[in-house]
Amino acid sequence: MTVWDRPEPPSRPVPLDRERIVAAAIALADEGGLEAVSLRKVAARLNAGPMRLYGYISTKQELFDLMVDEVHAEILPEEQPGDWREALRVLAQRTRQAVLRHDWMADLLGGRPTLGPNGLAVTEAKLAALDGLADIDTVMRAVETVSSYSTGAIRREIANLRAERATSLSKQDWRRASGPHVTRMLATGRFPALAKAVHDSTDVDAETSFATGLDWVLDAVAAKLTRPPA
């Protein structure tokens, strides 16, 4: 029985339910990452005894599952765009925005599908966007491909933001600090392609990079979509 199938116990003196528990856990994670979340710390924030939480949640993994599903509610747009490409673009962009608000989510993206109602609704929206445009196996691979790109790009962006916080060096500060070493290495002539990239490429921000890569992935999906015969 999953946490979504298991009924909640009746309320007792301190008002408590899964919604309050998840909200407190998300607040802790937003402040200090997943390592800041424990049933004991959540209980303390709610002024409840830790053992009371076990009536609602059996393990920390269940708590994480509920937290992830709650954030998935932020990903769903109010209205689903009619065009498949725009629908997948909006879902990918809203996923990125949600993870930027809750960067601990980057550690929980990917892996087994989330089975909560909001997570299932996001998956439904992705599949529905491509419904009827190709056979189901092509649709599944297309959704997986877009999701894999989004997950990888988002995790890379979050890793860079965490590095900035950990080192107190912005992207430009880090480049200035590492510049002399990179210059010496490129001067050896061993890395001509890298030298061209460093000297001639256009620097773009993370949002532009994400949007450009997403468009290229959607172009690849479009090339694979064929309407099945009637």
Residue pairs with C-beta under 8 A, 6 or more apart in sequence:
2 115
3 18
3 57
3 58
3 62
3 65
3 66
4 115
4 116
4 117
8 17
8 18
8 55
8 56
9 55
9 56
11 17
12 52
14 46
14 47
14 48
14 52
16 46
16 48
16 52
16 53
16 56
17 56
18 56
18 57
18 66
20 46
21 42
21 46
21 53
21 56
21 57
21 63
21 66
22 63
22 66
22 67
22 70
23 70
24 42
24 45
24 46
25 37
25 42
25 63
25 66
25 67
26 67
26 70
26 71
26 102
27 45
28 36
28 37
28 41
28 42
28 45
29 36
29 37
29 67
29 102
29 104
30 101
30 102
30 104
33 103
33 104
34 64
34 104
34 107
34 108
37 60
37 63
37 64
37 67
38 60
39 50
39 53
39 54
39 57
39 60
39 63
40 50
42 53
42 63
43 49
43 50
43 52
43 53
44 50
57 63
57 66
64 108
65 114
65 115
65 116
66 116
67 108
68 105
68 108
68 114
68 116
68 119
69 114
69 116
69 117
69 118
69 119
70 118
71 98
71 99
71 102
71 105
72 98
72 114
72 116
72 118
72 119
72 121
72 122
73 118
74 94
74 97
74 98
74 101
75 91
75 94
75 95
75 98
75 118
75 122
76 94
76 118
76 121
76 122
76 125
77 90
77 91
77 94
80 87
80 125
80 128
80 129
81 87
81 90
81 129
84 129
84 130
84 133
84 225
85 218
85 222
87 125
87 126
87 128
87 129
88 126
88 129
88 130
88 143
88 146
88 218
88 221
89 214
89 215
89 218
91 122
91 125
91 126
91 129
92 146
92 149
92 150
92 214
93 210
93 211
93 214
95 150
95 154
96 150
96 153
96 154
96 157
96 210
98 105
99 105
99 106
99 109
99 154
99 158
100 157
100 158
103 158
103 161
103 162
106 154
106 155
106 158
106 159
109 151
109 154
109 155
110 148
110 151
113 119
113 123
114 120
123 143
126 143
126 146
126 147
127 139
127 140
127 143
130 139
130 142
130 143
130 225
131 139
132 227
132 228
133 139
133 225
133 226
133 227
134 142
134 224
134 225
134 226
134 227
134 228
135 228
138 224
138 225
138 226
141 224
142 221
142 224
142 225
145 217
145 220
145 221
146 214
146 217
146 218
146 221
149 213
149 214
149 217
150 214
153 209
153 210
153 213
153 214
154 210
157 206
157 210
160 171
160 206
163 169
163 174
164 170
164 171
164 174
167 174
169 177
182 198
185 191
186 194
186 195
186 198
204 212
